[in-house]
């Protein structure tokens, strides 16, 4: 399994999800079909969380986000949060 890296565009954010548990999303997120864009990332995170026990640090630096993208980012945050272990 490799890190999940995507360059930004005018409407899509830069994605840097590294194998050491450092996850970063930055830029804009207002593409027409955010489900298509974020599904691959969500699938990667699901696999990562089952194979790794390292802590996850999520940094989100978004300038503009549309409603559909917000829903997908919230889904991502919920997925990460559900995997956390309380002590």
NULOSE-476730 format. One line per field, with one value per atom (N, C-alpha, C): residue number from 1; residue in one letter; atom name; y, z, x. Coordinates in Angstrom, 3 decimals, decimal comma, always signed. Layout:
N
num	(NUM	...)
residu	(a	...)
atome	(CA	...)
y	(Y	...)
z	(Z	...)
x	(X	...)
***
This chain:
87
num	(1	1	1	2	2	2	3	3	3	4	4	4	5	5	5	6	6	6	7	7	7	8	8	8	9	9	9	10	10	10	11	11	11	12	12	12	13	13	13	14	14	14	15	15	15	16	16	16	17	17	17	18	18	18	19	19	19	20	20	20	21	21	21	22	22	22	23	23	23	24	24	24	25	25	25	26	26	26	27	27	27	28	28	28	29	29	29	30	30	30	31	31	31	32	32	32	33	33	33	34	34	34	35	35	35	36	36	36	37	37	37	38	38	38	39	39	39	40	40	40	41	41	41	42	42	42	43	43	43	44	44	44	45	45	45	46	46	46	47	47	47	48	48	48	49	49	49	50	50	50	51	51	51	52	52	52	53	53	53	54	54	54	55	55	55	56	56	56	57	57	57	58	58	58	59	59	59	60	60	60	61	61	61	62	62	62	63	63	63	64	64	64	65	65	65	66	66	66	67	67	67	68	68	68	69	69	69	70	70	70	71	71	71	72	72	72	73	73	73	74	74	74	75	75	75	76	76	76	77	77	77	78	78	78	79	79	79	80	80	80	81	81	81	82	82	82	83	83	83	84	84	84	85	85	85	86	86	86	87	87	87)
residu	(x	x	x	x	x	x	x	x	x	x	x	x	x	x	x	x	x	x	x	x	x	x	x	x	x	x	x	x	x	x	x	x	x	x	x	x	x	x	x	x	x	x	x	x	x	x	x	x	x	x	x	x	x	x	x	x	x	x	x	x	x	x	x	x	x	x	x	x	x	x	x	x	x	x	x	x	x	x	x	x	x	x	x	x	x	x	x	x	x	x	x	x	x	x	x	x	x	x	x	x	x	x	x	x	x	x	x	x	x	x	x	x	x	x	x	x	x	x	x	x	x	x	x	x	x	x	x	x	x	x	x	x	x	x	x	x	x	x	x	x	x	x	x	x	x	x	x	x	x	x	x	x	x	x	x	x	x	x	x	x	x	x	x	x	x	x	x	x	x	x	x	x	x	x	x	x	x	x	x	x	x	x	x	x	x	x	x	x	x	x	x	x	x	x	x	x	x	x	x	x	x	x	x	x	x	x	x	x	x	x	x	x	x	x	x	x	x	x	x	x	x	x	x	x	x	x	x	x	x	x	x	x	x	x	x	x	x	x	x	x	x	x	x	x	x	x	x	x	x	x	x	x	x	x	x	x	x	x	x	x	x)
atome	(N	CA	C	N	CA	C	N	CA	C	N	CA	C	N	CA	C	N	CA	C	N	CA	C	N	CA	C	N	CA	C	N	CA	C	N	CA	C	N	CA	C	N	CA	C	N	CA	C	N	CA	C	N	CA	C	N	CA	C	N	CA	C	N	CA	C	N	CA	C	N	CA	C	N	CA	C	N	CA	C	N	CA	C	N	CA	C	N	CA	C	N	CA	C	N	CA	C	N	CA	C	N	CA	C	N	CA	C	N	CA	C	N	CA	C	N	CA	C	N	CA	C	N	CA	C	N	CA	C	N	CA	C	N	CA	C	N	CA	C	N	CA	C	N	CA	C	N	CA	C	N	CA	C	N	CA	C	N	CA	C	N	CA	C	N	CA	C	N	CA	C	N	CA	C	N	CA	C	N	CA	C	N	CA	C	N	CA	C	N	CA	C	N	CA	C	N	CA	C	N	CA	C	N	CA	C	N	CA	C	N	CA	C	N	CA	C	N	CA	C	N	CA	C	N	CA	C	N	CA	C	N	CA	C	N	CA	C	N	CA	C	N	CA	C	N	CA	C	N	CA	C	N	CA	C	N	CA	C	N	CA	C	N	CA	C	N	CA	C	N	CA	C	N	CA	C	N	CA	C	N	CA	C	N	CA	C	N	CA	C	N	CA	C	N	CA	C	N	CA	C	N	CA	C)
y	(-1,176	+0,000	+1,240	+2,207	+3,438	+4,625	+5,738	+6,975	+7,373	+8,104	+8,582	+10,059	+10,391	+11,759	+12,209	+13,408	+13,995	+15,475	+15,970	+17,397	+18,158	+19,426	+20,248	+20,788	+21,194	+21,933	+23,128	+23,843	+24,990	+24,585	+23,419	+22,992	+21,806	+21,205	+20,030	+20,296	+19,748	+19,995	+19,128	+19,557	+18,709	+17,696	+16,446	+15,377	+14,787	+14,766	+14,152	+13,276	+12,015	+11,052	+10,087	+10,283	+9,521	+8,282	+7,334	+6,068	+6,220	+7,339	+7,549	+8,101	+8,250	+8,703	+10,196	+10,922	+12,354	+12,547	+13,089	+13,299	+14,800	+15,297	+16,721	+16,907	+17,780	+18,203	+19,722	+20,289	+21,745	+22,268	+23,505	+24,156	+24,382	+24,169	+24,322	+22,963	+22,854	+21,624	+21,981	+22,226	+22,528	+21,944	+20,705	+20,018	+19,621	+19,292	+18,953	+17,613	+16,641	+15,303	+14,906	+15,448	+15,145	+13,688	+13,026	+11,611	+10,812	+11,045	+10,351	+10,666	+11,929	+12,353	+11,739	+11,762	+11,328	+9,831	+9,104	+7,672	+6,906	+7,167	+6,478	+6,770	+8,002	+8,380	+7,654	+7,611	+6,913	+5,433	+4,817	+3,407	+3,202	+4,113	+4,026	+4,135	+5,080	+5,283	+4,051	+3,433	+2,213	+1,120	+0,918	-0,093	+0,311	+1,580	+2,070	+1,808	+2,130	+1,998	+0,545	-0,388	-1,796	-2,376	-1,793	-2,344	-1,620	-0,427	+0,374	+0,752	+0,786	+1,172	+2,521	+3,158	+4,462	+5,508	+6,498	+7,584	+8,328	+8,865	+9,626	+11,093	+11,944	+13,392	+13,963	+14,569	+15,116	+16,631	+17,248	+18,702	+19,071	+19,977	+20,430	+21,933	+22,332	+23,744	+24,059	+24,255	+24,486	+25,951	+26,503	+27,896	+27,999	+27,182	+27,180	+25,735	+25,443	+24,091	+24,208	+23,457	+23,463	+22,435	+22,446	+21,589	+20,112	+19,687	+18,271	+17,812	+18,661	+18,323	+18,260	+19,155	+19,155	+17,826	+17,293	+15,996	+14,883	+14,899	+13,861	+14,014	+15,232	+15,458	+15,049	+15,331	+14,891	+13,364	+12,724	+11,257	+10,739	+11,393	+11,041	+11,213	+12,333	+12,583	+11,558	+11,218	+10,217	+8,853	+8,503	+7,239	+7,190	+8,261	+8,314	+8,295	+9,055	+9,129	+7,773	+7,062	+5,754	+4,744	+4,934	+3,983	+4,312	+5,493	+5,874	+5,061	+4,847	+4,042	+4,952	+5,007	+5,803	+5,002	+5,659	+4,980	+5,623)
z	(+0,000	+0,000	+0,000	-0,820	-0,945	-0,471	-0,229	+0,142	-0,957	-0,582	-1,532	-1,772	-2,970	-3,301	-4,571	-4,530	-5,703	-5,741	-6,906	-7,081	-7,127	-6,769	-6,798	-8,202	-8,428	-9,629	-9,159	-10,064	-9,683	-8,785	-9,073	-8,353	-7,420	-7,450	-6,612	-5,651	-4,449	-3,467	-3,691	-3,097	-3,031	-1,921	-2,197	-1,217	-0,925	+0,337	+0,762	+1,973	+1,719	+2,788	+2,815	+3,797	+3,860	+4,733	+4,515	+5,244	+6,722	+7,097	+8,506	+9,316	+8,675	+9,373	+9,285	+8,565	+8,365	+7,120	+7,292	+6,196	+6,046	+4,814	+4,571	+3,318	+3,438	+2,307	+2,269	+1,117	+1,040	-0,335	-0,342	-1,587	-1,663	-2,836	-3,087	-3,338	-3,005	-3,293	-3,728	-5,013	-5,537	-6,940	-7,065	-8,338	-8,536	-9,763	-10,102	-9,515	-9,443	-8,945	-7,815	-6,615	-5,525	-5,069	-5,258	-4,861	-5,642	-6,917	-7,757	-7,300	-6,980	-6,566	-5,226	-4,243	-2,891	-2,642	-3,482	-3,250	-3,204	-4,128	-4,147	-2,866	-2,406	-1,168	+0,031	+0,109	+1,208	+1,229	+0,069	-0,008	+0,463	+0,082	+0,525	+2,041	+2,619	+4,066	+4,791	+4,278	+4,901	+4,973	+3,887	+3,860	+4,805	+4,757	+5,628	+7,096	+7,494	+8,896	+9,359	+8,455	+8,850	+8,938	+8,198	+8,158	+9,060	+9,520	+10,291	+11,644	+12,624	+13,967	+14,372	+13,468	+13,762	+13,974	+14,829	+14,995	+13,680	+13,483	+12,270	+12,638	+11,867	+12,028	+10,746	+10,827	+9,650	+9,700	+8,714	+8,571	+7,356	+7,563	+6,478	+6,330	+5,169	+4,855	+3,561	+3,673	+2,485	+2,396	+1,206	+0,965	+0,643	-0,277	-0,655	-0,805	-0,235	-0,294	-0,602	-1,599	-1,866	-0,968	-0,968	-0,076	-0,310	-1,548	-1,853	-1,373	-1,522	-1,030	+0,490	+1,134	+2,594	+3,108	+2,454	+2,853	+2,743	+1,689	+1,504	+2,513	+2,819	+3,797	+5,188	+5,492	+6,769	+6,849	+5,749	+5,705	+5,987	+5,420	+5,657	+7,139	+7,714	+9,130	+10,033	+9,715	+10,503	+10,415	+9,240	+9,060	+9,925	+9,911	+10,723	+12,204	+12,598	+13,994	+14,502	+13,678	+14,086	+14,361	+13,734	+13,924	+15,144	+15,725	+16,867	+18,095	+18,941	+20,149	+21,366	+22,132	+23,357	+24,480	+25,328	+26,484	+27,751)
x	(+0,846	+0,000	+0,892	+0,553	+1,318	+0,500	+1,175	+0,495	-0,481	-1,527	-2,531	-2,254	-1,771	-1,388	-2,086	-2,683	-3,325	-2,995	-2,630	-2,372	-3,691	-3,628	-4,834	-5,079	-6,312	-6,679	-7,502	-8,083	-8,895	-10,053	-10,661	-11,858	-11,645	-10,462	-10,219	-9,062	-9,152	-8,099	-6,872	-5,771	-4,587	-4,841	-4,544	-4,717	-3,342	-2,969	-1,715	-2,029	-2,280	-2,554	-1,380	-0,508	+0,732	+0,578	+1,437	+1,402	+1,766	+2,372	+2,711	+1,537	+0,361	-0,833	-1,081	-0,240	-0,445	-1,300	-2,496	-3,431	-3,685	-3,618	-3,853	-4,702	-5,701	-6,522	-6,426	-6,065	-5,930	-6,333	-6,822	-7,208	-8,706	-9,263	-10,696	-11,331	-12,614	-13,337	-14,749	-14,898	-16,227	-16,429	-15,970	-16,139	-17,602	-17,950	-19,333	-19,766	-18,839	-19,167	-18,210	-18,411	-17,488	-17,544	-18,666	-18,748	-17,719	-17,639	-16,663	-15,234	-14,969	-13,630	-13,240	-14,141	-13,806	-13,960	-14,673	-14,885	-13,571	-12,688	-11,387	-10,600	-10,667	-9,984	-10,599	-11,910	-12,586	-12,222	-12,155	-11,783	-10,345	-9,450	-8,059	-7,981	-8,715	-8,697	-9,228	-10,275	-10,815	-9,745	-9,028	-7,968	-6,840	-6,448	-5,385	-5,724	-6,944	-7,342	-7,383	-7,643	-7,649	-6,244	-5,294	-3,935	-2,943	-3,264	-2,318	-2,885	-2,016	-2,428	-1,836	-1,130	-0,520	-1,618	-1,358	-2,333	-2,521	-3,698	-4,017	-4,158	-3,502	-3,586	-4,156	-5,319	-5,989	-5,947	-5,300	-5,273	-6,114	-7,042	-7,915	-7,728	-7,249	-7,029	-7,787	-9,073	-9,887	-10,304	-10,190	-10,544	-12,036	-12,495	-13,908	-14,365	-15,543	-16,095	-17,584	-18,057	-19,494	-20,183	-21,508	-22,286	-22,015	-21,953	-21,720	-20,347	-19,358	-18,020	-18,002	-18,729	-18,801	-19,323	-20,331	-20,896	-19,853	-19,054	-18,044	-16,901	-16,512	-15,454	-15,928	-17,188	-17,754	-17,774	-18,094	-18,069	-16,658	-15,659	-14,264	-13,910	-14,290	-13,999	-14,689	-15,916	-16,644	-15,976	-15,478	-14,778	-13,518	-12,754	-11,547	-11,907	-12,892	-13,305	-13,816	-14,543	-15,092	-13,992	-12,848	-11,758	-10,901	-11,101	-10,265	-10,645	-9,674	-9,891	-9,793	-10,851	-10,842	-10,232	-9,480	-8,880	-9,336)
***
